[in-house]
Amino acid sequence: MEMDTPLLSRSASAAVDSAFASLTHTVLSQNARTLDDLVKDMLRPMLKSWLDDNLPSLVERLVRAEIERVSRGR
């Protein structure tokens, strides 16, 4: 057997391609979800958690710095 010989026959490769195309069509047409949608859904809870943990102190620190800057400017 040569190294350049494909591992799958043409008919097996075509059957696999057809099955994946069918799955892709079914998933996208029924759920109308793209990879971007899935990634957004996965990242949203992580982003919310990070914002809950960090945003209040970040905003407080920035507001305090701005108050000090404005106070010194008067």
PyMOL CGO cylinders between C-alpha atoms (Angstrom):
from pymol import cmd
from pymol.cgo import CYLINDER

trace = [
    CYLINDER, 0.00, 0.00, 0.00, 1.42, 3.35, -1.02, 0.3, 1, 1, 1, 1, 1, 1,
    CYLINDER, 1.42, 3.35, -1.02, 1.55, 6.37, 1.29, 0.3, 1, 1, 1, 1, 1, 1,
    CYLINDER, 1.55, 6.37, 1.29, -0.31, 8.47, -1.29, 0.3, 1, 1, 1, 1, 1, 1,
    CYLINDER, -0.31, 8.47, -1.29, -3.28, 6.10, -1.40, 0.3, 1, 1, 1, 1, 1, 1,
    CYLINDER, -3.28, 6.10, -1.40, -6.28, 7.61, 0.39, 0.3, 1, 1, 1, 1, 1, 1,
    CYLINDER, -6.28, 7.61, 0.39, -7.37, 5.83, 3.54, 0.3, 1, 1, 1, 1, 1, 1,
    CYLINDER, -7.37, 5.83, 3.54, -11.05, 5.97, 2.55, 0.3, 1, 1, 1, 1, 1, 1,
    CYLINDER, -11.05, 5.97, 2.55, -12.58, 4.91, -0.73, 0.3, 1, 1, 1, 1, 1, 1,
    CYLINDER, -12.58, 4.91, -0.73, -14.37, 7.54, -2.79, 0.3, 1, 1, 1, 1, 1, 1,
    CYLINDER, -14.37, 7.54, -2.79, -17.76, 6.10, -1.86, 0.3, 1, 1, 1, 1, 1, 1,
    CYLINDER, -17.76, 6.10, -1.86, -16.96, 6.03, 1.88, 0.3, 1, 1, 1, 1, 1, 1,
    CYLINDER, -16.96, 6.03, 1.88, -15.60, 9.57, 1.74, 0.3, 1, 1, 1, 1, 1, 1,
    CYLINDER, -15.60, 9.57, 1.74, -18.70, 10.76, -0.14, 0.3, 1, 1, 1, 1, 1, 1,
    CYLINDER, -18.70, 10.76, -0.14, -20.98, 9.06, 2.41, 0.3, 1, 1, 1, 1, 1, 1,
    CYLINDER, -20.98, 9.06, 2.41, -19.15, 10.70, 5.32, 0.3, 1, 1, 1, 1, 1, 1,
    CYLINDER, -19.15, 10.70, 5.32, -19.24, 14.11, 3.61, 0.3, 1, 1, 1, 1, 1, 1,
    CYLINDER, -19.24, 14.11, 3.61, -22.96, 13.69, 2.93, 0.3, 1, 1, 1, 1, 1, 1,
    CYLINDER, -22.96, 13.69, 2.93, -23.69, 12.71, 6.53, 0.3, 1, 1, 1, 1, 1, 1,
    CYLINDER, -23.69, 12.71, 6.53, -21.83, 15.74, 7.93, 0.3, 1, 1, 1, 1, 1, 1,
    CYLINDER, -21.83, 15.74, 7.93, -23.51, 18.04, 5.40, 0.3, 1, 1, 1, 1, 1, 1,
    CYLINDER, -23.51, 18.04, 5.40, -26.88, 16.67, 6.48, 0.3, 1, 1, 1, 1, 1, 1,
    CYLINDER, -26.88, 16.67, 6.48, -26.03, 17.22, 10.14, 0.3, 1, 1, 1, 1, 1, 1,
    CYLINDER, -26.03, 17.22, 10.14, -24.84, 20.76, 9.45, 0.3, 1, 1, 1, 1, 1, 1,
    CYLINDER, -24.84, 20.76, 9.45, -28.00, 21.58, 7.50, 0.3, 1, 1, 1, 1, 1, 1,
    CYLINDER, -28.00, 21.58, 7.50, -30.23, 20.13, 10.23, 0.3, 1, 1, 1, 1, 1, 1,
    CYLINDER, -30.23, 20.13, 10.23, -28.47, 21.95, 13.06, 0.3, 1, 1, 1, 1, 1, 1,
    CYLINDER, -28.47, 21.95, 13.06, -28.38, 25.28, 11.26, 0.3, 1, 1, 1, 1, 1, 1,
    CYLINDER, -28.38, 25.28, 11.26, -31.92, 25.14, 9.86, 0.3, 1, 1, 1, 1, 1, 1,
    CYLINDER, -31.92, 25.14, 9.86, -33.61, 23.93, 13.06, 0.3, 1, 1, 1, 1, 1, 1,
    CYLINDER, -33.61, 23.93, 13.06, -31.63, 25.94, 15.57, 0.3, 1, 1, 1, 1, 1, 1,
    CYLINDER, -31.63, 25.94, 15.57, -30.41, 28.76, 13.33, 0.3, 1, 1, 1, 1, 1, 1,
    CYLINDER, -30.41, 28.76, 13.33, -27.25, 28.76, 15.43, 0.3, 1, 1, 1, 1, 1, 1,
    CYLINDER, -27.25, 28.76, 15.43, -23.79, 29.44, 14.16, 0.3, 1, 1, 1, 1, 1, 1,
    CYLINDER, -23.79, 29.44, 14.16, -20.47, 28.78, 15.79, 0.3, 1, 1, 1, 1, 1, 1,
    CYLINDER, -20.47, 28.78, 15.79, -20.43, 32.45, 16.77, 0.3, 1, 1, 1, 1, 1, 1,
    CYLINDER, -20.43, 32.45, 16.77, -23.76, 31.97, 18.56, 0.3, 1, 1, 1, 1, 1, 1,
    CYLINDER, -23.76, 31.97, 18.56, -22.42, 28.98, 20.47, 0.3, 1, 1, 1, 1, 1, 1,
    CYLINDER, -22.42, 28.98, 20.47, -19.25, 30.84, 21.50, 0.3, 1, 1, 1, 1, 1, 1,
    CYLINDER, -19.25, 30.84, 21.50, -21.28, 33.85, 22.65, 0.3, 1, 1, 1, 1, 1, 1,
    CYLINDER, -21.28, 33.85, 22.65, -23.50, 31.58, 24.73, 0.3, 1, 1, 1, 1, 1, 1,
    CYLINDER, -23.50, 31.58, 24.73, -20.46, 29.97, 26.32, 0.3, 1, 1, 1, 1, 1, 1,
    CYLINDER, -20.46, 29.97, 26.32, -18.65, 33.24, 27.02, 0.3, 1, 1, 1, 1, 1, 1,
    CYLINDER, -18.65, 33.24, 27.02, -21.64, 35.20, 28.31, 0.3, 1, 1, 1, 1, 1, 1,
    CYLINDER, -21.64, 35.20, 28.31, -21.73, 33.58, 31.80, 0.3, 1, 1, 1, 1, 1, 1,
    CYLINDER, -21.73, 33.58, 31.80, -17.96, 33.96, 32.16, 0.3, 1, 1, 1, 1, 1, 1,
    CYLINDER, -17.96, 33.96, 32.16, -18.14, 37.64, 31.16, 0.3, 1, 1, 1, 1, 1, 1,
    CYLINDER, -18.14, 37.64, 31.16, -21.06, 38.23, 33.54, 0.3, 1, 1, 1, 1, 1, 1,
    CYLINDER, -21.06, 38.23, 33.54, -19.13, 36.65, 36.40, 0.3, 1, 1, 1, 1, 1, 1,
    CYLINDER, -19.13, 36.65, 36.40, -16.02, 38.72, 35.64, 0.3, 1, 1, 1, 1, 1, 1,
    CYLINDER, -16.02, 38.72, 35.64, -18.06, 41.92, 35.43, 0.3, 1, 1, 1, 1, 1, 1,
    CYLINDER, -18.06, 41.92, 35.43, -19.88, 41.12, 38.69, 0.3, 1, 1, 1, 1, 1, 1,
    CYLINDER, -19.88, 41.12, 38.69, -16.54, 40.55, 40.42, 0.3, 1, 1, 1, 1, 1, 1,
    CYLINDER, -16.54, 40.55, 40.42, -14.54, 43.42, 38.91, 0.3, 1, 1, 1, 1, 1, 1,
    CYLINDER, -14.54, 43.42, 38.91, -16.73, 46.19, 37.47, 0.3, 1, 1, 1, 1, 1, 1,
    CYLINDER, -16.73, 46.19, 37.47, -17.90, 47.82, 40.73, 0.3, 1, 1, 1, 1, 1, 1,
    CYLINDER, -17.90, 47.82, 40.73, -14.37, 48.27, 42.08, 0.3, 1, 1, 1, 1, 1, 1,
    CYLINDER, -14.37, 48.27, 42.08, -13.08, 49.35, 38.67, 0.3, 1, 1, 1, 1, 1, 1,
    CYLINDER, -13.08, 49.35, 38.67, -15.77, 52.02, 38.30, 0.3, 1, 1, 1, 1, 1, 1,
    CYLINDER, -15.77, 52.02, 38.30, -15.28, 53.15, 41.91, 0.3, 1, 1, 1, 1, 1, 1,
    CYLINDER, -15.28, 53.15, 41.91, -11.53, 53.53, 41.37, 0.3, 1, 1, 1, 1, 1, 1,
    CYLINDER, -11.53, 53.53, 41.37, -12.01, 55.47, 38.11, 0.3, 1, 1, 1, 1, 1, 1,
    CYLINDER, -12.01, 55.47, 38.11, -14.66, 57.75, 39.61, 0.3, 1, 1, 1, 1, 1, 1,
    CYLINDER, -14.66, 57.75, 39.61, -12.48, 58.42, 42.66, 0.3, 1, 1, 1, 1, 1, 1,
    CYLINDER, -12.48, 58.42, 42.66, -9.53, 59.29, 40.40, 0.3, 1, 1, 1, 1, 1, 1,
    CYLINDER, -9.53, 59.29, 40.40, -11.71, 61.63, 38.32, 0.3, 1, 1, 1, 1, 1, 1,
    CYLINDER, -11.71, 61.63, 38.32, -13.08, 63.33, 41.46, 0.3, 1, 1, 1, 1, 1, 1,
    CYLINDER, -13.08, 63.33, 41.46, -9.51, 63.91, 42.67, 0.3, 1, 1, 1, 1, 1, 1,
    CYLINDER, -9.51, 63.91, 42.67, -8.50, 65.27, 39.25, 0.3, 1, 1, 1, 1, 1, 1,
    CYLINDER, -8.50, 65.27, 39.25, -11.48, 67.66, 39.12, 0.3, 1, 1, 1, 1, 1, 1,
    CYLINDER, -11.48, 67.66, 39.12, -10.93, 68.76, 42.73, 0.3, 1, 1, 1, 1, 1, 1,
    CYLINDER, -10.93, 68.76, 42.73, -7.28, 69.62, 42.06, 0.3, 1, 1, 1, 1, 1, 1,
    CYLINDER, -7.28, 69.62, 42.06, -8.25, 71.59, 38.97, 0.3, 1, 1, 1, 1, 1, 1,
    CYLINDER, -8.25, 71.59, 38.97, -10.40, 74.07, 40.84, 0.3, 1, 1, 1, 1, 1, 1,
]
cmd.load_cgo(trace, "trace")
